[in-house]
Amino acid sequence: MPKLILLRHGQSQWNLENRFTGWWDVDLTEKGVAEARAAGGLLKDKGVLPTCAFTSLQTRAIKTLHLALEEAGRLWIPEVKDWRLNERHYGGLTGLNKAETAARHGEEQVRIWRRSFDVPPPPLEPGSAYDLSADPRYAGIAVPATESLKLTIARVLPFWDSAIQPALARGETVIIAAHGNSLRALVKHLSGISDAEITALEIPTGAPIIYDFADGAPQGERYYLKDA
């Protein structure tokens, strides 16, 4: 039975520093590297071995994928990188410490920016230190100035439909190494979670989530591989 493996990247440096990251490219911490390797070891131990891989254009997700695949002995499998699996763009909050932002704007406003379904943070100013419009990895892409979860879903799902779901329909075991919000978009779609409920869903770092598939569709509910 084909399986879909969802893997949120290991702890990043800005996770550790409690900063809004979004599209900004930060690396894994030592703990993040260990989480990625542990995820790969779990895949190997449980015999859930991916045959193709998808990830974003962001270092923390790419490294997590490679570390996990290396540990599982699957570093050789085909891999697709695509910006549509990037983390949600946090706009003008990018780089800010979350606690300091709450002190400045109020906890309720920050909660709305972080957890509402369709309210994006303030847009990133052009020319900001975190402006990625000239980054070569995004050549030809209209880099957003900010995104809500709703807008993130709107870019993730067409890529799911065009690239990932067909791989599962072919019988592949697919691993997606991505980010909290791009994976939340997929879980919402696959598990039929409402707009109101999806904002409360937490996806931990480095913990593989599994969907069993048949005939290109999920069979039953998702589960953590460690519990299988």
Sequence and secondary structure as in RCSB ss.txt:
>XXXX:A:sequence
MPKLILLRHGQSQWNLENRFTGWWDVDLTEKGVAEARAAGGLLKDKGVLPTCAFTSLQTRAIKTLHLALEEAGRL
WIPEVKDWRLNERHYGGLTGLNKAETAARHGEEQVRIWRRSFDVPPPPLEPGSAYDLSADPRYAGIAVPATESLK
LTIARVLPFWDSAIQPALARGETVIIAAHGNSLRALVKHLSGISDAEITALEIPTGAPIIYDFADGAPQGERYYL
KDA
>XXXX:A:secstr
  EEEEEE   BHHHHTTB  TTS   B HHHHHHHHHHHHHHHHHT   SEEEE SSHHHHHHHHHHHHHHT T
TS EEE GGGS    GGGTT BHHHHHHHH HHHHHHHHH SS       TT TT  TT GGGTTS   S   HH
HHHHHHHHHIIIIIHHHHHTT  EEEEE HHHHHHHHHHHHT  HHHHTT    TT  EEEEEETTEE S  EEG
GG 
